[in-house]
Amino acid sequence: MAIYDFTCETLRDYNLKENIKSYQEGLKTVEGFLGQTYPLIINGERVKTNTKIDSVNPANYDEIIGSMYQASKKEVDYAMESALTAFESWKKVSPEVRADVLFKAANIIRRRHFEFSALMTKEAGKPYAEADGDTAEAIDFLEYYGRQMLKMTEVDKQILSRKNLERNQYFYIPLGVGAIITPWNFPLAILTGMTSAAIVAGNTVLLKPAATTQVIAYKFIEVLEEAGMPRGVVNLVPGKGSEIGDYMVNHPKTRFVSFTGSKEVGIHIYESAAKVQKGQRWLKRVVAEMGGKDAIIVDKDYDPNLAAQHISASAFGFSGQKCSACSRAIIHEDVYEDVLEALKKHVKAINVDDPSKDDTDMGPVNDQNAFEKINAYIEIGKKEGRLLVGGGSDASKGWFIEPTVFVDVDPKARIMQEEIFGPVLSVTKVSSFDEAIDVANDTEFGLTGAVLSNNRQNLEIAREDFHVGNLYFNRKCTGAIVGYQPFGGFNMSGTDAKAGGPDYLLLFMQAKTVTEQL
């Protein structure tokens, strides 16, 4: 196999007893280090501050996963100084060596696959298969971006000469120090992808992980250090977004901001980064992925039971806490009632429980704030549609919400327009495929979507007119694969960065031309 060839990490089959046993051993490993205290990591040093927060198990909020010290502006300044210093040497390290750090990190995580997955079960509330996919995707990002960096070195070596006149060289150089602000819903995969892409391109970073999954972030930095990452290349600075997030974004030495999260925060970052601060010598680059209101269209000729399977998997995998999750089902009137009947059966069969149990299909939502927000939308849904199934919740031990489906919803209703980010699906009926496309596009977002149809003409119409960054035919609308389905969306879904694609590293580099007269 050529060095550039990329193959995705194999997902584990949890119908096999040996995989269940290995996962449970991973849980025991994680339980062995629960409750520890974790410092910041700046310039390779362990830094303690005056503030700590506890990370808890969302399925059992009395269980503390770990306590993490929190950064203030003082620590951000130290991290920025360290990153600027490290950049001067890291940018000169050969791309091959930088890629090797990623490849070794991938192997370390591969060896500890079940441990990292189990940690996500504990800290993020992910059931086995969901956590397994997260770990596999993290490995994929490391392998893929390392290979993409090696491919780009071939471009660097290209010389376009004008005979007897001049030699022209075109190559890429890194940007500088970046602020990496990561989400909690893919606490290993997205954090790994965002961070590894920036550093393999030669940049150094300040990494601010989501508040509820900071232990996972700490464990990832340990992996990078073991893989040979020099001091100061990645600096872990967890803290409040309102205190240090804005400070990092506005800092005059910040060269770029890479963000995954809500639309509201993404817009704020985009606006803030656009302002040139005193002493700033560049226009900051922003790479943002900001969520979606994703739809699955069911055509009149599609099997209702299969449609229900795709919709249910897309809507309720990881409790609907994916920016790619299906939150709208747009169903042709000819199969509407049949799909609803099948969907009700599928949703009722979902086992909602502690994700550390191997038979759990769906675990808790992220935290108390998410629990309250989602329940508020469920109350709105009761006024805007007919409750088909679900609607209940229980916060007596963890933050659990039943998979919930509202039907007969107007396309303009709030639950059809606003991102809920939880296990709530809204369903509407249409009389034609053209109407379905119009309803699907009637949102400020444009991330993922799917069309379930046996009509080739309608699929081709959707290929052209369904305005999303990732469109799927006859399958669910979640689960983009690194290298094969580059991920990113249009409109208020972000800057369409296409993570896991061949153009992604270019977002963290700038092109330079050198001409030498002969």
KOLVEX-225092 format. One line per 4 residues: number of its first residue (from 1); their letters; for each residue x negated, y, z negated of C-alpha. Coordinates in Angstrom, 1 decimal, m for minus. Each point is the difference from the previous one (the first is absolute). Layout:
! KOLVEX-225092
NUM> A> X Y Z | ...
***
This chain:
! KOLVEX-225092
1> MAIY> 0.0 0.0 0.0 | m1.4 3.4 0.9 | m0.7 2.4 m2.8 | 2.8 2.3 1.3
5> DFTC> 2.7 m2.7 0.0 | 2.5 0.5 m2.7 | 2.2 m2.7 m1.5 | 2.6 0.8 m2.7
9> ETLR> m0.3 m1.6 m3.4 | 2.2 m3.1 m0.4 | 3.0 0.5 m2.3 | 0.6 m2.6 m2.7
13> DYNL> 3.1 m2.3 0.2 | 1.7 0.0 m3.4 | 2.1 m3.0 0.8 | m3.2 m1.9 m0.7
17> KENI> m0.6 m1.0 m3.6 | m3.8 0.5 0.2 | 0.5 3.7 0.9 | 2.4 0.5 m2.8
21> KSYQ> m2.4 m1.5 m2.4 | m2.9 2.2 1.3 | 2.3 3.1 m0.3 | 0.9 m0.9 m3.6
25> EGLK> m3.7 m0.4 m0.8 | m0.5 3.5 1.4 | 2.7 1.2 m2.4 | m1.9 m1.6 m2.9
29> TVEG> m3.1 1.8 1.1 | 1.8 3.3 0.1 | 1.6 m0.6 m3.4 | m3.5 m0.5 m1.3
33> FLGQ> m0.9 3.7 0.5 | 3.4 1.7 m0.7 | m0.1 3.0 m2.2 | m3.5 1.1 0.7
37> TYPL> m1.0 3.7 0.4 | m1.5 1.2 3.3 | m2.1 3.1 0.5 | m0.3 2.2 3.1
41> IING> m2.8 m1.0 2.4 | m2.0 3.1 1.2 | m3.4 m0.3 1.6 | 0.0 m3.6 m1.2
45> ERVK> 0.3 1.1 m3.6 | 2.8 m1.0 m2.4 | 1.6 3.2 m1.2 | 2.4 0.4 m2.9
49> TNTK> 2.3 3.0 m0.5 | 2.4 1.3 m2.6 | 3.1 m1.4 1.7 | 1.1 m3.6 0.6
53> IDSV> 3.2 m1.5 1.4 | 1.2 m3.6 m0.2 | 0.8 m2.0 3.1 | 2.9 m2.4 m0.8
57> NPAN> 1.6 m3.1 1.5 | 3.2 1.3 1.8 | 1.6 m3.4 m0.7 | m0.8 0.3 m3.7
61> YDEI> m0.9 3.5 m1.0 | m1.2 m1.0 m3.4 | m2.9 m1.8 1.6 | m2.9 2.4 0.6
65> IGSM> m2.2 m0.9 3.0 | m2.7 2.5 m1.0 | m0.7 3.5 m1.2 | m1.6 2.4 2.4
69> YQAS> m1.9 3.2 m0.8 | 1.3 3.0 2.0 | m2.0 2.6 1.9 | 0.3 3.7 m0.4
73> KKEV> m1.4 2.7 2.3 | m3.3 m0.3 m1.8 | m0.4 m3.7 1.1 | 1.2 0.9 3.5
77> DYAM> m2.8 2.6 0.2 | m2.5 m2.6 m1.1 | 1.4 m2.5 2.5 | m0.2 2.5 2.8
81> ESAL> m3.6 0.9 m0.8 | m0.8 m3.7 m0.1 | 1.8 m0.7 3.3 | m1.7 2.9 1.7
85> TAFE> m3.4 m1.2 m1.1 | 0.7 m3.6 1.0 | 1.3 1.2 3.4 | m3.5 1.3 1.0
89> SWKK> m1.4 m3.4 m0.2 | 3.0 m2.2 0.8 | 0.6 1.7 3.3 | m3.4 m1.0 1.1
93> VSPE> 0.4 m3.7 m0.9 | 0.4 m2.0 3.1 | 3.6 m1.0 1.0 | m1.1 m3.7 m0.1
97> VRAD> m0.9 0.3 m3.7 | 3.1 1.9 m0.9 | 2.1 m2.7 1.8 | m1.9 m2.7 m2.0
101> VLFK> 1.2 1.6 m3.2 | 3.6 m0.5 1.2 | m0.6 m3.6 1.2 | m1.5 m0.9 m3.4
105> AANI> 2.9 1.6 m1.8 | 2.4 m2.0 2.1 | m1.7 m3.2 m1.0 | 0.0 0.9 m3.7
109> IRRR> 3.8 0.7 0.1 | 0.4 m3.2 2.0 | m1.6 m2.0 m2.8 | 2.1 1.7 m2.5
113> HFEF> 3.2 0.0 2.1 | 2.3 m1.5 m2.6 | m1.3 2.3 m2.8 | 0.6 3.2 2.0
117> SALM> 3.5 m1.3 1.1 | 0.8 m0.9 m3.6 | m1.1 3.4 m1.2 | 2.5 1.6 2.5
121> TKEA> 2.7 m2.3 m1.4 | m0.7 1.4 m3.5 | m0.7 3.6 0.8 | 2.2 0.6 3.1
125> GKPY> 2.7 m2.6 m0.5 | m0.7 m1.8 3.2 | 1.3 m3.6 0.4 | m2.5 m2.6 1.2
129> AEAD> 0.4 0.3 3.8 | 0.2 3.8 m0.1 | m3.2 0.3 m2.1 | m1.7 m2.6 2.1
133> GDTA> 0.7 2.0 3.2 | m1.4 3.1 m1.7 | m3.3 m1.7 m0.9 | m0.3 m1.5 3.5
137> EAID> 0.7 3.4 1.6 | m2.8 1.6 m2.1 | m2.4 m2.6 1.2 | 1.2 0.7 3.6
141> FLEY> m0.6 3.7 m0.3 | m3.6 m0.6 m1.2 | m0.7 m2.5 2.8 | 1.7 2.1 2.7
145> YGRQ> m1.4 3.4 m0.8 | m3.5 m1.5 m0.4 | 0.3 m1.4 3.5 | 1.4 3.2 1.4
149> MLKM> m3.0 1.9 m1.4 | m2.4 m2.4 1.8 | 1.9 0.5 3.2 | m0.4 3.7 m0.3
153> TEVD> m3.7 m0.3 m0.3 | 0.0 m1.2 3.6 | 1.6 3.3 1.0 | m2.8 1.8 m1.9
157> KQIL> m2.5 m1.7 2.2 | 1.5 1.1 3.3 | m2.0 2.5 1.8 | 1.5 1.8 3.0
161> SRKN> m2.8 1.5 2.0 | m0.1 2.4 2.9 | m2.9 m1.3 2.0 | m3.0 2.3 m0.1
165> LERN> 2.0 2.7 m1.9 | 1.0 m1.0 m3.5 | 0.8 m2.8 m2.4 | 3.4 0.2 m1.8
169> QYFY> 0.8 m1.9 m3.1 | 3.5 m0.3 m1.6 | 0.4 m1.4 m3.5 | 2.0 0.3 m3.2
173> IPLG> m1.0 1.4 m3.4 | 1.9 m0.2 m3.3 | 1.9 2.9 m1.3 | m1.1 0.4 m3.7
177> VGAI> 1.8 m0.5 m3.3 | 3.6 m1.1 0.1 | 2.8 m0.2 m2.5 | 1.7 m3.4 0.1
181> ITPW> 3.5 0.0 m1.7 | 1.5 m3.5 0.0 | 3.4 m1.5 m0.7 | 1.2 m2.6 m2.5
185> NFPL> 2.0 m2.2 2.3 | m3.0 m1.6 1.8 | m2.5 0.7 m2.8 | m2.8 m2.1 1.4
189> AILT> 0.7 m0.1 3.8 | 0.7 3.6 0.7 | m2.6 1.2 m2.5 | m2.6 m2.2 1.5
193> GMTS> 0.9 1.0 3.6 | m0.1 3.7 m0.7 | m3.2 m0.1 m2.0 | m1.9 m2.5 2.2
197> AAIV> 0.7 1.9 3.2 | m1.3 3.2 m1.4 | m3.2 m1.4 m1.4 | m0.9 m2.3 2.9
201> AGNT> 0.2 3.1 2.2 | m2.7 1.5 m2.2 | 2.1 2.2 m2.3 | 0.1 0.1 m3.8
205> VLLK> 3.2 0.3 m1.9 | 1.9 0.9 m3.2 | 2.6 m2.7 m0.5 | 3.1 0.8 m2.0
209> PAAT> 2.2 m3.1 m0.3 | 3.6 m0.1 m0.9 | 0.7 0.4 m3.7 | 1.8 m3.4 m0.4
213> TQVI> m2.7 m2.2 1.7 | m3.3 1.4 m1.2 | m1.5 m3.2 m1.3 | 0.2 m1.5 3.5
217> AYKF> m1.9 3.0 1.2 | m2.7 m0.4 m2.6 | m0.4 m3.7 0.9 | m0.4 1.0 3.7
221> IEVL> m2.8 2.5 m0.8 | m1.8 m2.8 m1.9 | 0.2 m2.1 3.1 | m1.6 2.8 2.1
225> EEAG> m2.8 0.4 m2.5 | m0.7 m3.8 0.1 | 0.0 0.2 3.8 | m2.8 2.6 m0.1
229> MPRG> 1.8 3.3 0.2 | m2.4 2.8 m1.2 | 0.8 2.2 m2.9 | 2.2 3.0 0.8
233> VVNL> 1.4 m1.3 3.3 | 3.4 m0.8 m1.6 | 0.9 1.8 m3.2 | 3.1 m1.1 m2.0
237> VPGK> 1.9 2.9 m1.4 | 3.4 m1.0 m1.2 | 2.2 2.8 m1.3 | 3.2 2.0 0.4
241> GSEI> 0.7 1.2 3.5 | 1.2 3.4 m1.3 | m3.3 0.4 m1.8 | m2.8 m1.5 2.0
245> GDYM> 1.8 m1.0 3.3 | 0.6 3.5 1.0 | m3.5 1.0 m1.2 | m1.6 m2.7 2.2
249> VNHP> 2.1 1.0 3.0 | m0.7 3.7 m0.4 | m3.7 m0.3 m0.8 | m2.1 1.9 2.6
253> KTRF> m2.5 m2.9 0.2 | 2.7 m2.6 0.9 | m0.3 m0.7 3.7 | 3.0 m2.3 0.5
257> VSFT> 3.0 m1.4 m1.9 | 1.3 m3.5 0.5 | 3.4 m0.5 m1.6 | 2.7 m2.6 m0.2
261> GSKE> 3.2 0.7 m2.0 | 3.2 1.9 0.0 | 1.1 2.5 2.6 | 0.2 2.8 m2.5
265> VGIH> m3.5 m0.4 m1.3 | m1.3 m0.5 3.5 | 1.5 3.2 1.2 | m1.5 1.8 m3.0
269> IYES> m3.4 m1.4 0.7 | 0.2 0.9 3.7 | 0.9 3.6 m0.8 | m2.6 0.3 m2.7
273> AAKV> m2.8 m1.4 2.1 | 0.8 2.4 2.8 | m1.0 3.0 m2.1 | m3.6 0.9 0.3
277> QKGQ> m1.5 0.5 m3.4 | m2.8 2.4 m0.9 | m3.3 m1.6 0.9 | 1.6 m2.6 2.3
281> RWLK> m1.8 m0.4 3.4 | 2.4 m2.3 1.8 | 3.6 m0.8 0.7 | 1.0 m2.9 m2.2
285> RVVA> 1.2 m3.1 1.7 | 3.1 m1.8 m1.4 | 0.9 m3.6 0.6 | 3.4 m0.6 m1.5
289> EMGG> 2.5 m2.9 m0.1 | 3.2 1.2 m1.7 | 2.7 m2.6 0.1 | 3.1 m0.8 2.0
293> KDAI> 3.7 m0.7 0.3 | m0.4 m3.1 2.2 | 2.8 m1.7 1.9 | 0.8 m3.4 1.5
297> IVDK> 2.4 m0.1 2.9 | 2.0 m3.1 0.5 | 1.3 m0.4 3.6 | 3.3 m1.7 0.8
301> DYDP> m1.6 m3.2 1.4 | m2.3 m0.8 m3.0 | 0.5 m2.8 m2.4 | 1.6 1.4 m3.2
305> NLAA> m1.7 m2.3 m2.4 | m3.5 0.6 1.5 | 0.8 3.8 m0.1 | 0.8 m0.3 m3.7
309> QHIS> m3.2 m1.8 m0.7 | m2.1 2.8 1.7 | 1.9 2.8 m1.6 | m0.1 m1.5 m3.5
313> ASAF> m3.8 m0.8 0.2 | m0.6 3.6 1.3 | 2.2 1.7 m2.5 | m0.8 m1.9 m3.2
317> GFSG> m3.6 m1.2 0.3 | m1.9 1.6 m3.0 | 3.3 1.5 m1.1 | 0.2 2.2 3.1
321> QKCS> m3.0 2.0 m1.2 | m1.7 0.2 3.4 | m0.1 2.9 2.3 | 0.8 m2.5 2.7
325> ACSR> 3.0 m1.6 m1.8 | 3.3 m0.2 1.7 | 2.3 2.4 m1.7 | 2.6 0.3 2.9
329> AIIH> 1.6 m2.8 1.9 | 1.8 1.2 3.2 | 2.3 m2.8 1.2 | 2.1 m0.4 3.1
333> EDVY> 3.7 m0.2 m0.8 | 0.3 m3.4 1.8 | m2.2 m1.7 m2.6 | 0.4 2.4 m2.8
337> EDVL> 2.2 m2.1 m2.3 | m1.9 m3.2 0.7 | m3.3 1.6 m0.8 | 1.4 1.5 m3.3
341> EALK> 1.3 m3.4 m1.0 | m3.4 m1.6 0.6 | m1.9 2.9 m1.6 | 2.1 m0.3 m3.2
345> KHVK> m1.0 m3.7 m0.3 | m3.7 0.7 0.6 | m0.1 2.9 m2.5 | 1.9 m1.9 m2.7
349> AINV> m2.6 m2.8 0.3 | m2.9 2.3 m0.8 | m1.4 m0.9 m3.4 | m0.9 3.2 m2.0
353> DDPS> m2.3 m0.8 m2.9 | m3.5 0.4 m1.4 | m2.4 m0.2 3.0 | m2.4 m2.1 m2.0
357> KDDT> 2.4 m2.9 0.4 | m0.6 m1.9 3.3 | 3.7 m0.2 0.9 | 0.6 3.8 m0.2
361> DMGP> 1.0 1.6 3.3 | 0.3 3.6 m1.2 | m1.6 1.7 m3.0 | 0.5 3.4 m1.7
365> VNDQ> m0.3 3.5 1.4 | m3.1 2.0 m0.8 | 0.8 2.0 m3.1 | 2.7 1.9 m2.0
369> NAFE> 0.0 2.9 2.5 | 0.6 m2.4 2.9 | 2.7 m1.9 m2.0 | 1.9 3.2 m0.7
373> KINA> m0.3 1.4 3.5 | 1.2 m3.2 1.7 | 2.9 m0.4 m2.4 | 1.0 3.6 0.7
377> YIEI> 0.1 m0.9 3.7 | 2.1 m3.1 m0.7 | 2.6 2.3 m1.7 | m0.1 2.2 3.1
381> GKKE> 0.4 m3.1 2.2 | 3.2 m1.0 m1.9 | 1.6 3.2 1.2 | m1.4 m0.1 3.6
385> GRLL> 0.6 m3.7 0.8 | 1.5 m3.3 m1.1 | m2.2 m2.1 m2.3 | m0.4 m3.3 1.6
389> VGGG> m2.4 m1.6 m2.5 | m2.2 1.0 m2.9 | 0.1 3.4 m1.7 | m1.1 m1.1 m3.5
393> SDAS> m3.2 0.6 m1.9 | m1.7 m0.9 m3.3 | m2.8 1.9 m1.8 | 0.1 m1.9 m3.3
397> KGWF> m3.4 m1.5 0.6 | m1.1 1.1 3.5 | 1.3 2.2 2.8 | 2.2 m2.4 1.9
401> IEPT> 2.6 1.0 2.6 | 2.1 m2.4 2.0 | m0.3 m0.1 3.8 | 2.8 2.3 1.0
405> VFVD> 1.9 0.3 3.3 | 2.5 2.8 0.9 | 2.0 m0.5 3.2 | 2.3 2.2 2.1
409> VDPK> m2.3 2.9 m0.6 | 0.1 3.2 2.2 | m3.3 0.5 1.8 | m0.1 3.5 m1.4
413> ARIM> 0.4 m1.1 m3.6 | m2.8 0.7 m2.5 | m0.8 m3.7 m0.5 | m0.4 m0.3 3.8
417> QEEI> m2.3 3.1 0.2 | m2.1 0.2 m3.2 | m2.8 m2.3 m0.9 | 0.9 m2.0 m3.1
421> FGPV> m3.0 m2.2 m0.3 | 1.7 m2.8 m1.7 | 2.3 m3.1 0.6 | 2.8 1.9 1.5
425> LSVT> 1.3 m0.6 3.6 | 2.6 2.0 1.8 | 1.9 m1.5 2.9 | 2.0 1.7 2.8
429> KVSS> 2.0 m1.2 3.0 | m0.5 1.1 3.6 | 2.0 m0.7 3.2 | m2.9 0.0 2.4
433> FDEA> m3.8 m0.5 0.3 | m0.4 3.7 1.1 | 1.8 1.1 m3.2 | m2.3 m2.3 m2.0
437> IDVA> m3.1 1.7 1.4 | 1.5 3.4 m0.7 | 0.8 m0.9 m3.6 | m3.5 m1.6 m0.5
441> NDTE> m1.7 3.2 1.2 | 2.3 2.3 m2.1 | m2.5 0.4 m2.9 | m3.0 2.2 m0.8
445> FGLT> m2.2 m3.0 m0.2 | m1.4 m2.3 2.7 | m2.1 m2.8 m1.6 | 1.3 m3.5 0.8
449> GAVL> 3.0 m1.5 1.6 | 1.2 m3.3 1.5 | 2.4 m1.1 2.7 | 1.7 m3.4 m0.2
453> SNNR> 1.3 m0.7 3.5 | 0.0 m2.6 2.7 | 0.7 2.7 2.7 | m3.3 0.8 1.8
457> QNLE> 1.4 3.2 1.4 | 0.9 1.3 m3.5 | m3.4 m1.0 m1.3 | m1.6 2.0 2.7
461> IARE> 2.2 3.0 m0.8 | m1.1 m0.3 m3.6 | m3.6 m0.2 1.1 | 0.2 3.4 1.5
465> DFHV> 2.7 1.8 m2.1 | m0.3 m1.4 m3.6 | m2.3 2.7 m1.4 | m2.2 m1.7 m2.7
469> GNLY> m3.7 m0.7 m0.3 | 0.5 m3.8 m0.5 | 2.8 m1.7 1.9 | 0.8 m3.7 m0.3
473> FNRK> 2.2 m2.2 2.1 | 1.8 m3.0 m1.4 | m1.8 0.0 m3.3 | m0.1 1.9 m3.3
477> CTGA> m1.2 3.6 m0.1 | m2.6 m0.5 m2.8 | m3.4 m1.8 0.0 | m2.2 1.8 2.5
481> IVGY> m3.2 m2.0 0.6 | m3.4 1.8 0.0 | m1.5 0.1 3.4 | 3.1 m1.2 1.8
485> QPFG> 2.7 2.5 m1.1 | m1.8 3.3 m0.9 | 2.3 1.7 m2.5 | 1.2 3.6 m0.1
489> GFNM> 3.1 2.0 0.8 | 1.4 3.1 1.6 | 1.7 3.1 m1.3 | 0.2 0.2 m3.8
493> SGTD> m1.5 m3.4 m0.2 | m3.4 1.6 0.2 | m2.8 0.7 2.5 | 0.3 m3.4 1.8
497> AKAG> m3.5 m1.0 m1.1 | 0.4 m3.6 1.1 | m1.8 m1.7 m2.8 | m1.5 m3.3 1.0
501> GPDY> m0.4 1.2 3.6 | m2.9 0.8 2.3 | 0.3 3.8 m0.3 | 0.2 0.2 m3.8
505> LLLF> m3.7 0.5 m0.8 | m0.1 2.9 2.4 | 2.2 1.9 m2.5 | m3.0 0.0 m2.4
509> MQAK> m2.6 1.0 2.5 | m0.8 2.8 2.4 | m1.6 m0.2 3.5 | m3.3 1.6 0.9
513> TVTE> m1.6 0.5 3.3 | m3.8 0.4 0.4 | m1.5 1.1 3.3 | m3.7 0.0 0.7
517> QL> m1.3 1.6 3.2 | m2.5 m2.2 1.8
***
